[in-house]
Amino acid sequence: MVRVTTGTREAVHDITAECGRFAAAQGGDGLLHVFVPHATAGVAIIELGAGSDDDLLAALADLLPADDRWRHAHGSRGHGRSHVMPAFVAPFATVPVLDGRLALGTWQSVALVDLNLDNPDRQVRLSLLKG
């Protein structure tokens, strides 16, 4: 399990290195399953560091505004949108592993996406289905 502290701001947090270390420790070929056991977080395969992470947060803000429209209304303003977000950014991803290495494309990274300002402490569960 990987623990991530996302802080007090919306975050796209790179977990590629942690996923890579886990895959390497398992060795061989298979499918890495990345899962966040939270109702308000997701996992994305996305290019990071070139502005795409900020673009993703901006797109989610446009699609899911942090305002008072949400029926699920406890916590910080717009908290209900955090519960809708996993329908758009799923709480899981699967990555091929070849010879203990993530078989990601050149610009692909694995990221935890978190809009929830009320819970900065996240867990990411990793498992490898060997094959």
Secondary structure, 3 states (H helix, E strand, C coil): CEEEECCCCCEEEECHHHHHHHHHHHCCCEEEEEECCCCCEEEEEECCCCCHHHHHHHHHHHHCCCCCCCCCCCCCCCHHHHHHHHHCCCCEEEEEEECCEECCCCCCEEEEEECCCCCCEEEEEEEEEEC
